[in-house]
């Protein structure tokens, strides 16, 4: 047996007239529930990336001396280095510009997601990019530099946030290439 539908009320708390109530019930939800789930997933991925990034950086700062190197696996060293810029040491001299550019990019990303949250998996690159960018921005603002700790041959050191940003960009390109979700594409007029 279905639960009774609560009687909608006006702003003053008065019950709606029967005709208005019928129109209200026919209209259905004002927001598609899948949109709320997509935002929830973005938040979950963002918080997960941010927590993992900050936890690994704290572990490295507490267990590896700055500038030292420890063999982890063949061809992978763990290091404790600071990076004041972004990839390949770009923007090392202008942290303010870097912060402004990062915030602008994140705002554009959120607007893109808000307009395309119906795309399959759009929540994944959004969460990865937000979590990674916020993790590195937190370091720059509160520690003065980003802690990098994974070192591969012939490649600059990087961290979990950098991996999330890279995977976020790649998955965003995939989502863009896929176009609108199949439900919307095949939906009738």
N, C-alpha and C positions, 0 to 999 in steps of 0.2 A: 504494500500500500504506500503510495507516494505521500510524502510529507506535505502538509498544507502550505500553499504559497502565502507568505506574509502580505498583508494588504499594504500597497504602497501609500505613502503619505506625502503631503506637500511639505514645504519648508517650515510651515507653522505647526506641522504635526497632525493636521486634519486629514482624514481619509479621503482618497481620491473618489470622485464620482464614478459610478459603474462604467460608463463609456470610456472615461480616461483610463480607468484601471485596465479595461480590455486592451486598449491601445498600448499601454505600458507592457502588458504581458506578451502581446504579439510581437513587439519590437525586439524582444530578447535582450541579451547582454549588450551594453554599449561598447565594450572592449572585448575583442576575441581573446578567450582564455589562453590560447597558444602564445600570444604576445607577452602576457605576464610570465609564462613559463620561460620564454626566451630571455627576458630580462633577468629572471632568477638564475638561469644558467650562466649568463654573462657575469653576474655578481659572484656566483660560486667559483667559476674559473679564475676570475680576477683575484679573489681573496686567496684561493689555493696557490696561485703562482706567486703572489706577493708574500704569503707566509713561507713557502718553500724557499724563495729567493732570500728573504731576510734571515731565515734560520741557517741556511748554508753559509751565507756570508758571515754571520756571527760565529759559527763553528770554525770557519777558516781563520777569522781574526783572533780567536781565542786559542787555537791549537797550532798555527803555523806562524813563525816569526816573519815580519815584513821583509820581503825581498828574498826569502829562502825558497828552496825547491825540494819537493819530495816526489819520488817515482811512485806513481799510482798503478799504472798498467803500462805495458810496452807502448811507447810513443805518446803517453799521456802523463803529464806531470801536474801535481797540485802545487800552486804557488800562492803567494799573498802579495798582490801588487795593487796599486791605486791608479785609477784612470780618471783624470779630471774632465775629459772630453767624451766623445761618443766613439763609435767604431773607428779603428785605426788612428785614434788620438785626435780626431777632428774637433774643432771648437774648444780646445783646451784653455784658451785665454778669455773666453767670454761666456761664463756660466749663466749670466742673465739672459743673453740671447738664446742659449740652448734651452733654458727653462721656458721661455716664451714660445719658442718653436715647438717644443714638446707639448705644451698645454694647447696650442693652436691645433696641432695634429690630433690630439686626443679629443678635442671638441668636434672636429670634423668627423672623426671616427664614430663618435656617439651619435651625431646627426645622421651619418650614413646608416648606422644600425637602426636608429629610430624609424627611418624611412624604408628600410629593407629587412625588418625583423622577421618577415614571413619567409625569407629565403632559408632553405635547408642549411643547417650548420652555421648560419651567420653569427650565432652567439659564440662559437668557438674562437675564430680569429679576433673578435672584439674583446673577449675576456683575456686571451693570451697577450694581445697588444697592450691593453690597459694594465694588466698585472705586471708585465715586463717593464713598461715605461714608468709606471709609478714606483716600482722597486728601485730602479736606477735613479729616478728623480729624488726619492727619499734619501738615498745615499749622498747625492750631490748637495742637497739642501742641509742635511743634518750632520754629515761627516766630511763634507768638503770635496769628496771624490768617491768614485764607485769602486768597490772591492771586486777585483777579478781574480779567479783562482783556478780555472781550467786552462792548461797550456798544451797546445798541440804543436808539432813541428811546423815551422813556416807559417804560423798563424798567430795573430795577437791573442793574448789571454782574454777569457770571457767568463761569464757567470750564468746562473739559471735565468735571470731576467733577459739576458742577451739571447739565450736559446728560445725563450718564449716569444720574443719579438721576431726572431727569424721564422719560427714556425707559424706565428701569427700572420706575417706578411705572405708566406707561401699559401697558407690556408685561405686567406682573404682573396688572393688571386684565383684560387680554385672556386670559391663561392661566387665571385664576380663572373667567372667564365661559365658557371652552371646556369646563371640567370635565375628568374623567379622560380619559386617552388612548383613542383608538378601539380599540386592541388590547385593553385591559382591559375596556372597555365591552361589546365583542362577544364576549368570551371566555366559554366555557362554564363550568359549575359545577366 
